[in-house]
Amino acid sequence: MRQWMIALLLTFIALPSSAEQFQNIKDVEVHYSAFNSTFLTPQVARSYKLTRNGYSAILNISVLDTSSLGKPAVEAKVSGNVRSLLGNIRNLEFSEIKEGEAIYYLAEFPINNEEDLIFDIDVNAGNKGAGKVKFTQKFYVEE
């Protein structure tokens, strides 16, 4: 399983600068990255039971404790939705992935070509912090 995690992390390193987006909420740093599912290798997609095609994308959320040395990952309740500019709303179903000390929350969603999507995510890490993360991103279909 460690090989899959390394492959997943390498995938995130190869993403554009938007992969380093984060927002501080009280004592946590919420990192978020949305990308086309074809960025995943077929093996990583299979191991996490994710759809890999040009018409689906993945949202990755990780929550880090800024009040602790080394900013370790912390568990959180993550929920939210994604909305198109036409007002179509899709609820996101997050899966928690734990690999060693890393914790990720992954949700997949369908995309259309040149579609701007608005993400509205609720993150609740208990006493460490709770709040909303909102961002917009454009997606391109890969055929």
N, C-alpha and C positions, 0 to 999 in steps of 0.2 A: 504494500500500500504506500510505502514511503516513496517509491518511484513515481506513483501517480501524483503525489503531492508536489514533488519536485517538478514534474512536467506541468502541473497546473500553475505553480509559481512562476516558472519560466514563461508560460503563456502570458501571465499578467505583466511581467517585466517587458515583454515585447509589445505591449499595447501602447497607444499614443499617450501623450501627456495627460489626457483626461483620466487616465488610470490612477493618478495621484490626487484625486479630488477628496477632500475631507471637510468636516465641519465639527467644531467643538461644541459640546453640550455639557455644561457643568464640568464634571471630572472625567468625561470620556471624549475620545476622538473617534468620530464615525467616518470611516473610509468607504467610498462607494465608487463602483465602476460598472458601466453598462457597455456590453460589446456583443458583436454578432457571434452566434454560437459556432460558426466555422473557425473561429480563432482557437477553439479547443481541438486537441488531437482526438481522433476517433476513440482511442483507448481511454482518455480522461472522460469523454462524454459517456461512454458505456459504464465506466466505474461509478459515476455519480448519477446514472440514469437520467441524463440530460439529452434533449433532442439536439441533434447537430445537423442543421441545414441552413440555407441562405435566407430563409424566411422566419427564423427565430433568433432571439437574443437572450442574453443572460444578464441579470443584475446581481452583483456581488457586493455584500455589505460586511464589513468587519468593524468591531467595536473594541477600542483599546483604552485601558485605564491610565489616564495621564497623571494620576496621583500616586502611582506606584512606580518604583524603579524599573526601568526597562520597558515601560508601557505594555504590560501583558494584555493579551486578549481576554475579554470578559464575555460572559453569556448575557444575552439580551432578548427581549421579545421584540421581534421585527415584523411589521405588517405594513400594508400600504397598497397603493394602486398606481396605475399608469394611465394617462389620458391623452388621446389624440387632440389635435387642434379642432377637430370636428365635434369634440365632446364625447367620443366613445371611451368609456371607462372599462378597464380590465383590472380586477383584483389580482394581486400578486400572492402566490402561495410560496412561502419561503421554506427551504429545507436547511436544517442546521448541519454543518459538516465540521467534525472535529478531527484534526490531524495533529497528533502530538499536543503542543501547546497552542496551536493555531485554531481559531474558530471562525468559520465563514457562514454567512446566510446567503443562499443562492435561490433565485427565482427566475424562471424562464417565461418568456412572453413572445407573441407573434409580432412581426414587423412588416411594414410595407416600404417600398422604395422611396427614398427622400422624405421619410416621415419624421416630423418633429414630435417627440413624445415628452409629456410633462410627468415627472415622477413626484409623488407625494408619499413619503415614507415616515412611519412612526417608529421610533426607537426608544425602548424602555429598558435601561440597565439598572433599575431599582434606585437605591440611594446614590449611585454614582452619577446618574443623570437620565433624563427623559426629555424627548422633544421631537421636532419634525426636521426632516431633511427634504428640501425641494430643489429640483433641478430639471432642466430641459436639455434634451439631446436629440440630434438628427441621426437617423439610421439609413443605411443603404442595403438593399437586397443584394445578395451574392448568388449568382446563378452558375 
